[in-house]
Amino acid sequence: MTAESPRKPLAFMASGMRDELIELRRAIHREPELAFQEKQTAEKLEHALRNFGIRDIRRVAGTGIVARIPGSERGAPVIAIRGDIDALPIKEETGLPFASQRDGVMHACGHDVHATWAVGAAALLADRPARGDTIIVLQPAEEIGRGAAAMIEAGALDDVAVIFGGHVDRRFELRQVVADSGPLAASADTFEIELVGQGAHAARPHEARDPIVAAAAVVTALQTIVARRLNPATPGVVTVGQINAGNAPNVIPDRAILRGTIRAVDPESRKLMLDELRRLTESIAAAHGVSASVDVPEGTPPLVNDEGAVAWSREAVARVLGREALVPLGFLNLAGEDFAYYLEKMPGCFLRIGAREPGGKPIPAHSPRFYPAEDSIVIGALVLAECARVAAAQAT
C-alpha cells in the first residue's frame, strides 16, 4: 500500500474494538473529573489498557498513566502518544444519553475522546508494533496547564525521541486532519497588577492618590503593546479581563487590582509583551503617584510543531485516510495547550482531528453543548498509531 492509498478507517478497525472504545469514552464522559482529581478516570483507562493486553503500566504524577508497548527492534527510537484526561467545571447541556452525572463538571473539550483514542492507539500498536517502543501518556490537568510539566518532572518521557498528540475539532469534518508545521497554539500567561495609592473622600480627590484613574490609564496603555510594539505580522493578545477596586461610590479606594492574559506565538514576542506590560505599568503608576506590583506566573509556552514530526504525521494521515484528508488550519489558534511543554523538550506534532459528523454544525470547545462525533475516536487511534510507526521507522 502506498501513502496515497486511502483506507476506510471504520472498516479497518475491528468492530469489536470500536464498540469497546466507544463504551469506554461514554463511561469516562458520564463521570468526568477535574484536574488532578481523575482517580476513577485513571482506573477506567488502566482497566481498558489491560483488557487490550498492555501489561507495562505505571501511575505517575498522581492520576497520570504511562504504558509502554514493546517495539519490534531493540534500541530503535521511542515514540510517545499523549492523551489528556481531565474535564472542565461546566454544566453539561448536550442532552446525550451518557451525559455527565456530576453536576457542574463536563468533558466539554473532548479529553474523554483524547484519552480513549490513546488507548485505541495502544491496542493497535500492541497488535502491530512500531519499530521502537511506544509510550502511551495519559496526562492529567491539561485544563489548568500543569499536567504536562508534572509528567515531564516525573520522568515519564525521559527516553522519548518524538511525541504526537491531537485535539478533536468540530470546525473540521470527520476524516479531515490538520498537521501543520510552526505555531499551532499560543503561550498563555496570566497577569495580576496591583496599584496602591491613597484613599480619600470622593468629594476631595486632591487628598487622594487615585488608583482607579491610574488603572484606567494602564488598561488603555496596555492596548498599545500589540498595536505599537509587536511586529504587525506577528499575532498577539493583551486582554484585561478583571478590575477590582472600591466598595462605595463616594469613596476613593487605596488600591485597584487588574487581572488579564497575554498570548504570544513565539518566545521573542512573548518576552517583548511581558517586558512591555511591566514597563508601561510601572511608568504610568509613577506618573499617577501610586505604586505598582506586577505578578506574572509562568503559563504554558507557545505550541510550535516540528517540521520533521509534521512530515511523519502527514505521511501517517495519508496512509490511513488518503492525502486528501490533510487540510490546513486556516487560522492561528491563540488558545493555550500544555502539550507545548513536551515540544520544548523534544520534537513532535500536535494534530487537529475533525469531529463534525456529516451535516453537523461547528460547536466550539468549552461550550456546554460541545460533543465530538464518536467516529473521531477510531480515526484518532488509527492516525496516532500510524504516526508512531512512521516516526519510529524514520527517526534516528
Secondary structure as UniProt FT lines:
FT   TURN            3..4
FT   HELIX           9..12
FT   HELIX           15..30
FT   TURN            35..36
FT   HELIX           39..51
FT   TURN            52..53
FT   STRAND          56..60
FT   TURN            61..63
FT   STRAND          64..69
FT   TURN            74..75
FT   STRAND          78..84
FT   TURN            97..98
FT   TURN            103..104
FT   HELIX           111..127
FT   STRAND          134..139
FT   TURN            142..145
FT   HELIX           147..153
FT   TURN            154..159
FT   STRAND          160..173
FT   TURN            174..175
FT   STRAND          177..178
FT   STRAND          182..185
FT   STRAND          187..196
FT   STRAND          200..201
FT   TURN            202..203
FT   HELIX           205..207
FT   HELIX           211..224
FT   HELIX           225..229
FT   TURN            232..233
FT   STRAND          236..245
FT   TURN            249..250
FT   STRAND          251..252
FT   STRAND          255..264
FT   HELIX           267..287
FT   TURN            288..289
FT   STRAND          291..295
FT   STRAND          303..305
FT   HELIX           307..321
FT   HELIX           323..325
FT   TURN            338..339
FT   HELIX           340..345
FT   STRAND          348..356
FT   TURN            358..359
FT   TURN            365..366
FT   TURN            368..369
FT   HELIX           375..394
//
